[in-house]
Amino acid sequence: MLKMESAPPVSGASAVDRFFAAAAKVMTKTWGSNIFVWLPAISTDPNAGPTFGILPVWVMADPASHHIRNLVAPSYTYNSLFGQTGTARYYFYPTDASQLYANASISQHTNHELKARYQNTAAREGIFYIDAEAYNSVDGSPRFYGIGPQTHHGDETGYVARDSVVRGDLGVNFLEAWRATIGGRFRHFTTGANIIPDTADLTTRFPSLAGTGTDDTVAGQLRLLWDTRDSPVTPSQGSSGELFMENTSGALGSDSHFFRYGLEGRRLFAWKNYPRQTTVIHSLYEQVNGPNVPFYELPSLGGRETLRGYGEGRLTDRGRLVFNVEQRMVVSSLDMMGIQTNFEVAPFFDLGTVFATLSQARRQDFRPVAGGAFRAVVKPNVVGDVEVGFGKEGPAVFVDINYPY
């Protein structure tokens, strides 16, 4: 379904190339077809606050094809809220169209997570699509500010989220660029008492909010995808669009009752005369309707994948609309043991709002965010990403794997 295309070669040895080559020499060790990289793990999430640490990454590639097949990325970090955190991450890429990801982390205080996900976009000679995920987490950093586009930062509340999810999707690829999937999702969610100093507790400020306490969600999902991108993880051209629907089932034990639907689209414009430049446009519309929708199931904005100048869940309502545009520019390219790594900078602009219904979305409620990203991209399946965004409430820094969209 998806055509794989390698990045265009970058020739010459500019000052930028020499800088990255010198940095790579200090931070990396190579042997055979393996690369070991020491990276800083520094972020300033508006919810969790500053986090500092080290993230060593061990990349193991196939000696013949030079494609990455295994990636191990443990980390040690410190955060004033949660203390020391140890994390183990493992990525296995059986083919260029599939990956298995496993993650385990534990903090001194409150937080821990166990997660696994398998995805194959072209199983059985490209006919089938498989995506399965399960995780259990406890997180003391979530915030809630109320419902609507004009909530104030001063209404901030905190809670501990205990979240267990099992979900799966099975689909069929057809007509070269289309995919239809059917799936299901089970979620068991419990809210606990706030642990953030000088922050009100969720249930104290919003005692009648739907979803506090313990709640189960059981839902079926349908998706229709159109995708002409040249890679599912590290695309440089093409476009994709997705229509999605989800409906809860009380007969299967769901305490929540709602219907979710929406549209998401991406378009990548490769600059013909400037192979290092790609313009990316992304948009998302989502709406949830129903008599009993827990607050954590409502569409929200904030975080690395929507409004990159705000923390996760900063804006919440029954609908959301967001537009993102960024200019991905390859500033240097290195070949290490036959593995090509492109270093990108990407200035971006985000604009989004939440609403009860789309007809109630107002121009003055849209929140702008400007910023930039720095990325290390190893085609076809690895992206190391640092996002720095500036919104009306200050800066935010996010560090993660893969593109935000």
C-alpha positions in Angstrom: 0.0 0.0 0.0 2.8 2.4 0.9 5.8 2.9 -1.4 9.2 3.1 0.4 11.6 5.8 -0.8 15.0 6.6 0.5 16.0 10.2 1.3 17.8 12.2 -1.5 21.6 12.2 -1.0 23.0 15.4 0.5 26.4 16.2 -0.9 29.1 18.6 0.1 30.7 19.3 3.5 29.3 22.6 4.8 30.0 24.1 8.2 26.7 22.6 9.4 27.7 19.2 8.1 31.0 19.4 9.8 29.4 20.4 13.1 27.0 17.5 13.1 29.8 15.1 12.1 31.9 16.4 15.0 29.0 16.1 17.4 28.3 12.6 16.2 31.9 11.6 16.7 31.6 12.6 20.4 28.2 11.2 21.1 28.3 8.0 19.1 30.2 4.7 19.0 29.9 2.3 16.0 30.9 -1.3 15.4 29.8 -3.6 12.7 26.3 -2.4 11.6 25.5 -1.1 15.2 25.4 2.4 16.5 25.4 3.5 20.1 24.4 7.1 20.8 24.3 9.1 24.1 21.5 11.7 24.1 20.4 14.2 26.8 16.8 13.7 28.0 15.6 17.2 28.7 12.0 18.5 28.5 9.8 21.1 30.1 6.3 19.8 29.9 3.8 22.3 31.2 2.1 19.6 33.3 5.1 17.6 34.6 7.6 20.5 34.7 11.3 20.3 33.9 12.8 16.8 33.5 16.5 16.1 33.1 18.4 12.9 32.4 20.3 10.8 29.9 18.9 8.6 27.1 21.4 6.1 25.6 20.2 4.6 22.3 21.5 1.3 20.8 20.6 1.0 17.1 21.1 -2.4 15.4 20.8 -2.7 11.7 20.7 -5.5 9.2 24.3 -5.8 7.8 23.1 -6.5 4.2 20.2 -3.9 3.8 21.4 -1.4 6.5 17.8 -1.1 7.6 17.2 -0.8 11.3 15.8 -4.0 12.9 16.2 -3.4 16.6 16.4 -0.3 18.8 17.0 -0.3 22.6 16.6 3.0 24.4 16.7 3.0 28.2 16.7 6.3 30.1 17.3 7.8 33.5 15.6 11.1 34.4 14.9 13.3 37.4 11.8 15.4 37.9 11.0 17.3 41.1 7.4 15.9 41.3 8.2 12.2 40.6 11.8 11.9 41.6 14.1 9.5 39.7 12.6 7.5 36.9 14.0 4.5 35.1 12.6 3.6 31.7 13.3 0.7 29.3 12.2 1.0 25.6 12.5 -1.6 22.9 11.6 -1.4 19.2 11.7 -4.3 16.9 11.2 -3.8 13.1 10.7 -7.2 11.5 10.0 -5.4 8.1 10.0 -1.8 7.0 6.2 -1.9 7.3 5.9 -3.4 10.8 7.1 -2.7 14.3 6.8 -4.1 17.9 7.2 -1.6 20.7 7.5 -2.3 24.4 8.0 0.2 27.2 8.3 -0.1 31.0 9.0 2.7 33.5 8.9 3.3 37.2 9.4 6.4 39.3 10.2 7.0 42.9 6.9 8.7 43.4 3.5 7.8 41.9 4.2 7.2 38.3 4.7 3.9 36.5 3.8 2.4 33.1 3.8 -0.9 31.2 3.0 -0.8 27.5 3.2 -2.9 24.3 2.1 -2.2 20.8 2.4 -4.2 17.5 1.6 -2.6 14.1 1.9 -4.0 10.6 0.6 -1.8 7.8 1.2 -4.5 5.0 0.7 -8.0 6.5 0.3 -11.0 4.3 1.9 -9.5 1.2 0.3 -6.1 1.8 -3.3 -7.2 2.0 -4.0 -6.8 5.8 -3.4 -4.1 8.4 -2.9 -5.0 12.1 -2.7 -2.7 15.1 -2.9 -3.9 18.7 -2.0 -2.2 21.9 -2.2 -2.7 25.6 -1.0 -0.6 28.5 -1.4 0.1 32.2 -0.2 3.4 33.7 -0.4 5.6 36.7 0.4 9.3 36.1 0.2 12.1 38.6 0.8 14.9 36.1 -2.6 15.4 34.3 -4.5 18.7 34.6 -8.1 19.8 34.1 -9.2 23.4 33.7 -12.9 23.0 33.0 -14.9 22.6 29.8 -14.9 25.2 27.0 -12.5 27.3 24.9 -12.2 30.2 27.5 -11.1 28.3 30.6 -8.6 30.1 32.7 -5.2 28.9 33.8 -6.1 29.9 37.3 -8.8 27.2 37.3 -6.1 24.5 37.1 -6.8 21.2 39.0 -4.8 18.0 39.3 -5.5 14.4 39.7 -3.8 11.0 39.5 -4.9 9.0 36.4 -4.9 5.2 36.7 -5.5 4.0 33.2 -5.7 0.5 31.7 -6.4 0.1 27.9 -6.6 -2.8 25.5 -7.4 -2.1 21.9 -7.0 -3.6 18.5 -7.8 -2.9 14.8 -7.8 -5.3 11.8 -8.1 -3.9 8.3 -7.9 -4.6 4.6 -5.7 -2.6 2.1 -7.3 -2.1 -1.3 -7.1 -0.1 -4.5 -3.4 0.7 -3.7 -4.1 3.6 -1.4 -7.1 2.7 0.6 -7.7 0.9 3.9 -10.8 0.0 5.9 -10.5 -1.2 9.5 -12.7 -2.5 12.3 -11.7 -2.6 15.9 -12.5 -2.4 19.6 -11.3 -0.6 22.7 -11.7 -1.4 26.4 -10.6 1.2 29.0 -10.7 1.1 32.8 -10.0 4.5 34.3 -9.8 5.7 37.9 -9.1 9.2 39.2 -7.1 9.6 42.4 -6.3 12.5 44.7 -4.1 15.3 43.4 -0.4 15.3 44.3 0.7 18.6 42.7 1.6 21.2 45.3 -0.4 24.5 45.3 -2.9 23.0 42.9 -6.6 22.3 43.6 -7.9 18.7 43.5 -10.1 17.8 40.5 -13.1 16.6 42.6 -12.9 19.6 45.0 -13.3 22.2 42.2 -15.4 20.1 39.8 -17.5 17.8 42.1 -20.2 17.1 39.5 -17.8 16.3 36.7 -18.7 13.1 34.7 -15.9 10.5 34.9 -14.5 11.0 38.4 -14.0 7.9 40.4 -13.9 4.6 38.4 -15.4 4.1 34.9 -15.2 1.5 32.1 -15.5 2.3 28.4 -16.2 -0.4 25.9 -16.4 0.8 22.3 -16.3 -0.4 18.7 -14.5 1.5 16.0 -14.6 1.9 12.2 -12.0 3.7 10.1 -11.5 4.5 6.4 -8.0 5.6 5.4 -6.6 7.0 2.1 -2.8 7.2 2.1 -0.4 8.0 -0.7 2.6 8.9 1.4 5.9 7.3 0.6 6.5 6.0 4.1 4.1 5.4 7.1 6.7 6.7 9.7 9.2 8.9 7.9 7.3 10.3 4.9 8.7 13.0 2.6 5.8 13.4 0.1 2.2 12.4 -0.5 -1.0 12.8 1.5 -3.4 10.9 3.8 -6.9 11.3 5.0 -8.9 9.4 7.6 -12.6 9.2 8.6 -13.1 7.6 12.0 -16.2 6.6 14.1 -16.5 5.1 17.5 -19.6 4.0 19.5 -19.8 2.7 23.0 -21.7 -0.5 24.0 -23.6 -0.7 27.2 -24.4 -4.4 26.4 -20.7 -5.2 26.7 -20.3 -3.4 30.0 -19.6 0.2 29.1 -20.4 2.8 31.8 -20.0 5.6 29.3 -22.4 6.2 26.4 -21.3 8.3 23.5 -20.6 8.4 19.8 -17.3 9.8 18.4 -16.6 10.8 14.8 -14.1 12.9 13.0 -11.7 13.6 10.1 -7.9 13.9 9.9 -5.8 14.9 7.0 -2.1 15.4 6.1 -0.4 16.8 3.0 3.4 16.8 2.4 4.7 19.1 -0.3 8.3 18.2 -1.4 10.0 21.2 -3.0 11.1 20.2 -6.5 14.1 22.4 -6.7 15.1 22.1 -3.0 15.2 18.4 -2.0 16.0 19.3 1.6 12.7 21.2 2.0 9.2 19.7 2.8 6.1 21.6 3.7 3.6 19.7 5.9 0.0 20.6 6.5 -2.1 18.7 9.1 -5.7 19.2 10.2 -8.0 17.4 12.7 -11.7 17.7 13.5 -13.3 15.5 16.2 -16.7 15.5 17.8 -18.2 13.5 20.7 -22.0 13.4 21.4 -23.8 11.5 24.1 -25.6 11.7 27.4 -22.7 10.3 29.5 -19.2 11.3 28.4 -16.4 11.1 31.0 -14.2 14.2 30.9 -11.1 12.2 29.9 -12.9 10.9 26.8 -13.7 14.4 25.6 -11.6 15.8 22.8 -8.8 18.1 24.1 -6.1 20.3 22.8 -2.5 20.7 24.1 0.6 18.6 23.9 3.0 17.5 21.3 0.4 16.3 18.7 -2.0 19.3 18.7 -1.1 22.7 20.3 2.6 22.4 21.1 2.7 25.5 23.4 0.4 24.0 26.0 0.3 20.9 28.2 -1.9 17.8 27.5 -5.6 18.5 28.2 -5.3 22.3 28.5 -8.5 22.8 26.5 -11.4 20.4 26.6 -14.9 20.2 25.2 -17.2 18.0 23.0 -15.4 19.0 19.8 -12.0 20.2 18.7 -10.5 21.7 15.5 -6.8 22.1 15.0 -4.6 23.2 12.0 -0.8 22.6 11.9 1.8 23.7 9.4 5.6 23.2 9.5 8.6 23.5 7.2 10.8 20.4 7.5 14.4 21.3 6.5 17.3 18.9 6.3 20.3 20.8 7.6 22.8 18.0 7.5 23.0 14.3 6.6 25.5 11.7 7.9 26.2 8.2 6.8 27.3 6.0 9.7 28.0 2.3 9.0 25.8 2.5 5.9 22.9 4.0 7.8 21.9 7.5 6.7 20.7 10.0 9.3 19.1 13.3 8.4 19.1 16.1 10.8 16.1 18.4 10.5 14.9 21.7 11.8 11.2 22.5 11.4 9.6 25.9 12.3 5.9 25.4 12.8 2.6 27.2 13.5 -0.4 25.6 15.3 -3.9 27.0 15.6 -6.8 25.3 17.4 -9.9 25.6 19.5 -12.5 23.4 21.3 -16.3 23.8 21.2 -19.6 22.2 22.2 -20.6 22.0 18.5 -18.8 23.1 15.3 -21.4 25.8 14.7 -20.3 27.4 18.0 -16.6 27.6 17.1 -15.6 31.3 17.2 -12.6 32.9 15.6 -11.6 34.7 18.8 -11.4 31.3 20.6 -8.6 29.9 18.4 -5.3 29.7 20.2 -2.1 30.2 18.2 1.3 28.5 18.9 4.6 29.2 17.1 7.8 27.3 17.6 10.3 24.9 16.1 11.4 21.3 16.2 14.8 19.6 15.9 14.8 16.0 14.7 17.2 13.1 13.8 15.5 11.0 11.1 16.7 7.5 10.1 14.6 6.2 7.2 12.3 4.4 7.0 11.3 3.9 10.7 13.0 6.1 13.3 12.6 9.7 14.3 14.0 11.3 17.4 12.1 14.5 18.1 12.4 17.7 20.2 9.5 20.2 20.0 9.6 23.8 21.4 6.4 25.7 21.3 5.3 29.2 22.5 1.6 29.9 23.3 -0.1 32.6 25.3 0.8 30.9 28.6 4.5 30.4 28.0 6.9 27.9 26.4 6.7 24.1 26.3 9.3 21.5 25.4 8.4 17.9 24.4 10.9 15.1 23.6 9.6 11.9 22.0 10.0 9.3 19.2 8.3 9.7 15.7 6.8 12.8 14.0 3.9 14.5 15.9 1.8 13.9 12.7 
